[in-house]
Amino acid sequence: MSRQGQDLQNLAVATAKIIEDHKGTDTVLLNVSEINSWTDYFIITTAMSSGHLRGLVKELRKFLADQQIEIQHKHKKIDDNGWELLDCGNIIIHLMSKEQREFYDLDMLWHNGKKIPTKTA
């Protein structure tokens, strides 16, 4: 299912909230549509352990399936390298260990993206 505009942003925010509800830390949602031709949103979060990362992937797969969103290039086994990327087309989800997040610093690399708030006041 292809979504656009506000509907797509609402889905991205809901996805980020699922991550936060399952204890992903320092979750950032960036609208990169104006600086990128192949996706609209990045969600970047830190998982506290390999088990936590696997749990986040499991919850996200369930949530995205309920939303009729297909994960592209999905693989069955989650690597223990500390970085899991879920490619949903218009939304790319980066689940990273603290070490991987600090090393690759996607937040800085994509700093020109527009930060979208995910927490309600």
N, C-alpha and C positions, 0 to 999 in steps of 0.2 A: 504494500500500500504506500503510495507516494503522498506525502503531506507537504504543504507549503505555508509560507507566511506565519501568521499568528498561531495556527494549528501546529505547525512544526516547532515553533518556539515553546508552546505549551507542553508539547511532548518532551522536548529537551529539558525543560524545567522539572517536569514530573520524573524524568529519568534521573536527574541529579538528586532529587529529593529521595528517591528509592535508595540511592547510594548513601546519602546522609543518614537515612533511617537505619541502614545496616552498618553504620559506624565507619564509613569511608571518611577520611579526615582531609581537611584543607581542600574540599571540593570546589573546583572552579568551572564555571560554564562560560564559554567564550563564543560569541557570534563572529565567525571568521569569513562570512559570506562575501564581504567586500574586499578581502585581501587574498582570497583563495578561490580557485575555480572548481575544485573537486568535492568540497563538502561545505556545509553551512555552520555546523556547531562542533566544538570540541568540548568534551567533559573530561577533566583531569582530576584524579583523586589519588590519595595515598591509602594503601592497604597495610595493615600493621604486621602481617605475617603471610606466609604462603597459604596457610589454611584460611585466613581471612580473605585473601584474594580469590581463592577457589569458591568460597561462600558468596562473595559479591558477584562473581560470574554466574553462579547458579541462580541467584535471585534476579539478576538482570535478564538472563535468558528467559526465565519464566515471565517476568513483567513484559518484556518486549514481545514475546509470543502472544500474550494476552492482548497486546495492542496491535497485533497483526503486523509487526515489524520483523523483517527477516534480517538476520545477521549474515553478512556476506563473508565468504571464505572462512566459515566456521570450522574449527578443528575440535576433535573430541577430547584430547588430552591437553590439560593446561600445563604449560612448562613451568619449571621452578626458577625461571630467570628473573622474576620480579616485575615483569611487565606483561600485561595482557591487554591486547587491543581488540575492541569489538567494533567492527565496521558495519554500521547500519545505513550506509549511503550518505544521507544528509547529516547524520550525527555520528561522530567518531568518539568512542569512549576509551580513555586511557586509564587503566587501573595499574598503579605502580607502587613498588616498594619505596620506602623513604630514600634509600640509596640510589635507585634508578631515577627517581624524580629529581633528586639533587644533581645527579650527573648529567642527565639529558636536558633539564631545565626548560621543558616545553612552555611553561608559564612565561618565561622571558623570550623564548624563540617566537611565540605568537602574541607578544605583548600589544601589538597593534589591533588585536581583536577586541570587540566590545564586550566587556564583562557584564553578564546578565545575573541579577540577584536571584538566588534560589530560596533564601530564607524569608518567611513572612514576618512582618513586624509584630 
